[in-house]
Amino acid sequence: MKSLPSPSVLFCLLATLAVASCDSSHRSTAQGASVARSSVSAFDEGDKRASLVERTVAPAESAGETAKMAAVEAKHTPEPARDVRMPTEWMADLDWSGSQRVAHAKSSKGAVVQKLFDDAGVNFPPHDVLYRVFKQEEEFEVWAGDEGKPLRLIATYGICAASGVLGPKRAEGDRQVPEGYYKVGYFHPASSYYLSAQVDYPNASDRLRGGPSPGGDILIHGRCASIGCVSMTDERIEEIYLVGWGAFMKGQPTHIHIFPARDFGPLLSDPKLSEHHAFWREIEPGLLAFDKTHRIPAVRIEKDGRYVVTPAADPEQPTD
């Protein structure tokens, strides 16, 4: 394990011990939620234990700066190489009200988000939105599309902090990031971690398969600290928030797919991870189906909690 920077990481660890759930905006002060910016709790593939490692933090962007995003033209081919929008050091003033935070996001990132959508060939605000989280790669994808059209990749972000190990969340206090199929329950403009989007964990599958206390308060949020949440830093959450909020204002849900990795093969062949193999085989079809069609698949939860994925129909493909 690498040596840890100080004092920021020590403060992050103290904040982790002090906070009972990921987003304690209803139970703690904004001061208590101010966390370290330059450390990340990552998934260590070597021994499958969570470890703190240093992440290079990119300088903050100006409002006019945009990432070089390649539009997704082909539907049935792997995604082209793309830039990853990394965490930044900028931190918002948590004394701002919720309306002030959203106003700042719009003024500082509205043009940036619009450019990302223009480059991808998607109207903003979008009709359909999908957030995809890949725990092993520590990456967060934002997909969006017009009504009835395949989704296109808008941006890929580096995750600043995500606690736990590979595998689903099953109990309160296990500090796990969930895995499976979810939606945004609500958008919170006055979070203790600046802006946040609540993951609707536990879903029916989690309640059936977990213990009597599966936990909750799982969020995608700003800052750079995690106790089961996905932390993106304040600058990046502004962009992510605006995309999902845009769909919400049109009455559309934001889907969230959380996977252990982009490639399930090595995980399914690792005997040390055998306790998760059956679960991962359930959720892998959703990853493969979306990668093929860029349409959000239908997901059903059986009475025993198992996921059953049905790929979305592709209207451009002939049917028998």
PALUMRO-462744 format. One record per residue (C-alpha): z, y, x; residue number from 1. Coordinates in Angstrom, 2 decimals, padded with zeros to 5 digits. Layout:
BEGIN
       up    north     east  seq
        Z        Y        X  NUM
...
REM end
This chain:
BEGIN
       up    north     east  seq
   000.00   000.00   000.00    1
  -000.87   003.45   001.31    2
   001.77   005.98   002.19    3
   002.34   008.33  -000.70    4
   001.96   012.11  -000.57    5
   005.07   014.13  -001.23    6
   006.50   015.79  -003.23    7
   003.88   015.53  -005.95    8
   003.90   011.75  -006.24    9
   007.70   011.61  -006.23   10
   007.66   014.02  -009.14   11
   005.09   011.85  -010.92   12
   007.30   008.80  -010.50   13
   010.34   010.66  -011.79   14
   008.34   011.85  -014.78   15
   007.29   008.28  -015.44   16
   010.88   007.06  -015.48   17
   012.00   009.91  -017.69   18
   009.41   009.66  -020.45   19
   009.73   006.86  -023.02   20
   006.10   006.91  -024.21   21
   002.78   008.16  -022.91   22
   002.56   011.33  -024.97   23
   006.02   012.63  -025.77   24
   004.80   015.92  -027.18   25
   007.17   015.50  -030.15   26
   010.12   014.53  -027.97   27
   009.92   016.53  -024.74   28
   009.31   020.06  -023.59   29
   006.10   021.27  -022.00   30
   008.00   021.78  -018.77   31
   009.09   018.16  -018.66   32
   005.51   017.05  -019.18   33
   004.11   019.00  -016.23   34
   003.12   016.21  -013.87   35
   001.60   015.58  -010.47   36
  -002.12   016.21  -010.01   37
  -003.15   014.28  -006.94   38
  -002.00   010.70  -007.44   39
  -003.31   007.86  -009.54   40
  -001.80   004.61  -010.76   41
  -004.72   002.24  -010.30   42
  -005.63  -001.39  -010.89   43
  -005.48  -003.22  -007.56   44
  -007.97  -006.09  -007.66   45
  -006.51  -007.65  -004.52   46
  -003.18  -008.78  -005.94   47
  -003.68  -007.65  -009.57   48
  -000.61  -005.43  -009.40   49
  -000.54  -001.74  -010.19   50
  -000.40   000.38  -007.06   51
  -000.40   004.09  -006.34   52
  -003.40   005.13  -004.28   53
  -004.76   008.48  -003.28   54
  -007.82   009.80  -005.09   55
  -010.06   012.50  -003.71   56
  -009.89   015.40  -006.12   57
  -013.00   017.51  -006.59   58
  -012.79   021.31  -006.67   59
  -012.75   022.85  -010.12   60
  -016.12   023.77  -011.57   61
  -017.12   027.19  -012.80   62
  -018.17   027.47  -016.43   63
  -021.81   027.56  -015.39   64
  -021.76   024.49  -013.15   65
  -023.19   021.28  -014.56   66
  -023.37   017.68  -013.40   67
  -026.74   016.17  -012.61   68
  -026.98   013.72  -015.46   69
  -030.05   011.50  -015.86   70
  -031.19   011.06  -019.45   71
  -031.08   007.51  -020.66   72
  -034.65   006.70  -021.62   73
  -034.86   002.90  -021.52   74
  -032.82   000.99  -024.09   75
  -032.93  -002.52  -022.71   76
  -032.51  -001.88  -019.00   77
  -029.40  -001.23  -016.89   78
  -028.20   002.34  -016.71   79
  -029.60   004.38  -013.82   80
  -027.36   005.63  -011.06   81
  -025.47   008.68  -012.31   82
  -022.99   011.18  -011.05   83
  -019.33   010.62  -011.80   84
  -017.45   013.71  -012.88   85
  -014.26   013.37  -010.89   86
  -010.76   014.65  -011.71   87
  -010.04   018.22  -010.66   88
  -006.92   020.11  -009.65   89
  -007.04   022.85  -012.27   90
  -004.03   022.85  -014.58   91
  -003.78   024.68  -017.88   92
  -000.86   026.80  -018.99   93
   001.20   024.60  -021.30   94
   002.68   027.71  -022.89   95
  -000.66   028.19  -024.64   96
  -000.70   027.33  -028.33   97
  -002.98   024.60  -029.63   98
  -005.53   027.14  -030.85   99
  -005.48   028.90  -027.47  100
  -006.12   025.59  -025.68  101
  -009.10   024.75  -027.86  102
  -010.43   028.29  -027.50  103
  -010.17   028.01  -023.72  104
  -011.96   024.66  -023.76  105
  -014.80   026.15  -025.79  106
  -015.14   029.25  -023.63  107
  -014.94   027.45  -020.28  108
  -016.69   024.17  -021.11  109
  -018.82   024.78  -024.19  110
  -021.92   025.62  -022.15  111
  -021.28   022.72  -019.77  112
  -021.04   020.22  -022.63  113
  -024.14   021.67  -024.28  114
  -026.08   021.22  -021.02  115
  -024.93   017.60  -020.72  116
  -026.21   016.95  -024.24  117
  -029.48   018.77  -023.60  118
  -030.06   016.68  -020.47  119
  -029.40   013.49  -022.45  120
  -031.64   014.56  -025.33  121
  -028.89   014.49  -027.96  122
  -027.96   017.21  -030.43  123
  -024.53   018.80  -030.12  124
  -022.26   018.39  -031.97  125
  -023.23   014.73  -032.21  126
  -023.22   012.36  -035.16  127
  -021.93   009.31  -033.26  128
  -019.51   009.23  -030.32  129
  -018.26   006.33  -028.22  130
  -015.72   006.51  -025.41  131
  -015.81   003.50  -023.05  132
  -013.02   002.80  -020.56  133
  -013.43   000.43  -017.60  134
  -010.02  -000.24  -016.09  135
  -011.00  -001.94  -012.83  136
  -013.62   000.68  -011.95  137
  -011.36   003.52  -013.17  138
  -014.26   005.05  -015.09  139
  -014.55   006.66  -018.51  140
  -017.93   006.95  -020.23  141
  -018.88   009.33  -023.03  142
  -021.79   008.21  -025.20  143
  -023.24   010.11  -028.14  144
  -026.21   009.95  -030.46  145
  -027.99   011.48  -033.41  146
  -027.75   009.83  -036.82  147
  -029.56   006.49  -036.87  148
  -030.54   006.72  -033.20  149
  -029.35   004.72  -030.19  150
  -026.55   006.40  -028.28  151
  -027.19   007.94  -024.89  152
  -024.90   008.31  -021.92  153
  -023.62   011.88  -021.82  154
  -021.30   011.67  -018.81  155
  -019.23   009.31  -016.69  156
  -015.79   010.47  -015.59  157
  -013.39   009.23  -012.95  158
  -010.01   008.33  -014.44  159
  -007.17   010.14  -012.69  160
  -004.33   007.82  -013.75  161
  -004.02   004.63  -015.81  162
  -000.94   002.46  -015.41  163
  -000.51  -001.28  -015.68  164
  -002.67  -004.25  -014.71  165
  -005.77  -005.96  -016.05  166
  -005.12  -007.47  -019.47  167
  -004.26  -006.28  -022.99  168
  -001.16  -004.40  -024.08  169
   001.25  -006.62  -026.00  170
   004.66  -004.93  -026.05  171
   006.35  -001.57  -026.07  172
   007.36  -000.52  -022.59  173
   004.93  -002.79  -020.71  174
   003.04   000.31  -019.51  175
  -000.25  -001.40  -020.19  176
  -003.45   000.36  -021.18  177
  -004.72  -001.59  -024.22  178
  -007.97  -003.54  -024.21  179
  -010.19  -004.03  -027.23  180
  -011.86  -001.98  -029.94  181
  -010.31   001.19  -031.30  182
  -011.01   004.61  -032.78  183
  -009.49   008.03  -032.26  184
  -006.66   008.39  -034.75  185
  -006.31   012.14  -034.29  186
  -007.02   014.94  -031.84  187
  -003.90   016.77  -030.64  188
  -004.50   020.32  -029.35  189
  -000.85   020.93  -028.39  190
  -000.08   017.78  -026.42  191
   002.53   017.70  -023.68  192
  -000.43   016.69  -021.50  193
  -002.58   019.68  -022.54  194
  -005.19   018.17  -024.93  195
  -005.23   014.58  -026.15  196
  -007.01   012.08  -028.35  197
  -004.82   009.36  -029.86  198
  -006.01   005.75  -029.59  199
  -005.27   003.94  -032.87  200
  -003.26   001.25  -031.07  201
  -001.84  -001.05  -032.31  202
  -004.74  -002.23  -034.46  203
  -004.60  -005.32  -036.66  204
  -005.34  -007.61  -033.72  205
  -002.57  -006.10  -031.60  206
  -000.02  -006.40  -034.40  207
  -000.88  -010.05  -035.01  208
  -000.91  -011.07  -031.35  209
   001.84  -008.90  -029.94  210
   005.57  -009.04  -030.30  211
   007.69  -007.37  -032.98  212
   007.46  -004.06  -031.06  213
   003.89  -003.62  -029.80  214
   004.45   000.02  -028.87  215
   002.22   003.00  -029.56  216
   001.53   006.61  -028.55  217
  -001.49   005.60  -026.47  218
  -003.59   008.62  -025.63  219
  -006.53   009.91  -023.67  220
  -005.15   013.15  -022.25  221
  -005.07   015.77  -019.53  222
  -002.81   016.03  -016.47  223
  -002.63   013.10  -014.04  224
   000.17   010.74  -015.06  225
   000.13   007.59  -017.16  226
   002.58   005.29  -018.90  227
  -000.05   003.22  -020.68  228
  -002.41   006.12  -021.35  229
  -005.70   007.22  -019.81  230
  -005.23   010.47  -017.92  231
  -008.30   012.59  -017.14  232
  -006.91   015.92  -015.78  233
  -006.99   019.15  -017.74  234
  -010.50   020.30  -016.88  235
  -012.12   016.98  -017.75  236
  -010.18   016.46  -020.97  237
  -011.60   019.76  -022.19  238
  -015.12   018.30  -022.05  239
  -014.11   014.94  -023.52  240
  -012.10   016.62  -026.28  241
  -014.96   018.92  -027.30  242
  -017.36   015.99  -027.71  243
  -015.04   013.96  -029.94  244
  -013.86   017.02  -031.85  245
  -017.47   017.95  -032.57  246
  -018.07   014.60  -034.26  247
  -014.73   014.81  -036.08  248
  -015.71   018.16  -037.60  249
  -018.81   016.42  -038.99  250
  -016.62   013.76  -040.59  251
  -017.55   011.07  -038.06  252
  -015.17   008.75  -036.17  253
  -014.99   008.51  -032.41  254
  -015.04   004.89  -031.27  255
  -013.12   003.72  -028.20  256
  -013.97   000.50  -026.35  257
  -011.55  -000.43  -023.55  258
  -012.58  -003.21  -021.16  259
  -010.95  -004.71  -018.06  260
  -014.16  -004.27  -016.03  261
  -017.89  -003.75  -016.27  262
  -018.56  -007.29  -015.07  263
  -016.40  -009.96  -016.69  264
  -017.80  -012.75  -014.50  265
  -015.41  -012.47  -011.54  266
  -012.44  -012.07  -013.86  267
  -013.32  -015.14  -015.91  268
  -013.68  -017.21  -012.74  269
  -010.32  -016.13  -011.31  270
  -007.67  -018.77  -012.08  271
  -004.89  -016.23  -011.48  272
  -006.11  -014.38  -014.58  273
  -006.50  -017.45  -016.77  274
  -003.96  -016.23  -019.34  275
  -006.46  -013.53  -020.35  276
  -009.67  -015.56  -020.24  277
  -009.79  -016.47  -023.93  278
  -009.16  -012.87  -024.96  279
  -011.78  -011.49  -022.59  280
  -014.37  -013.93  -023.91  281
  -013.72  -012.44  -027.36  282
  -014.31  -008.84  -026.34  283
  -017.11  -009.34  -023.79  284
  -019.83  -009.73  -026.48  285
  -019.23  -006.16  -027.61  286
  -019.85  -004.87  -024.10  287
  -023.04  -006.90  -023.73  288
  -024.32  -006.01  -027.18  289
  -023.91  -002.29  -026.64  290
  -025.42  -002.43  -023.16  291
  -028.51  -004.03  -024.70  292
  -029.08  -001.86  -027.78  293
  -026.96   001.26  -027.20  294
  -025.77   000.90  -030.78  295
  -022.11   000.43  -031.67  296
  -021.55  -003.19  -032.74  297
  -019.59  -004.20  -035.83  298
  -016.17  -005.65  -035.01  299
  -014.17  -007.86  -037.35  300
  -010.58  -009.00  -036.82  301
  -009.76  -012.49  -038.05  302
  -006.49  -013.56  -039.67  303
  -005.23  -014.86  -036.33  304
  -006.08  -011.59  -034.58  305
  -009.26  -012.75  -032.88  306
  -012.13  -010.28  -032.48  307
  -015.54  -011.25  -033.83  308
  -018.37  -008.99  -032.67  309
  -021.69  -008.66  -034.49  310
  -024.36  -006.75  -032.55  311
  -025.83  -003.78  -034.38  312
  -029.33  -004.35  -035.73  313
  -032.09  -002.71  -033.72  314
  -034.61  -001.27  -036.22  315
  -037.28  -001.18  -033.52  316
  -037.13  -004.94  -033.03  317
  -039.00  -007.30  -035.40  318
  -036.90  -009.54  -037.64  319
  -037.70  -013.07  -038.79  320
REM end
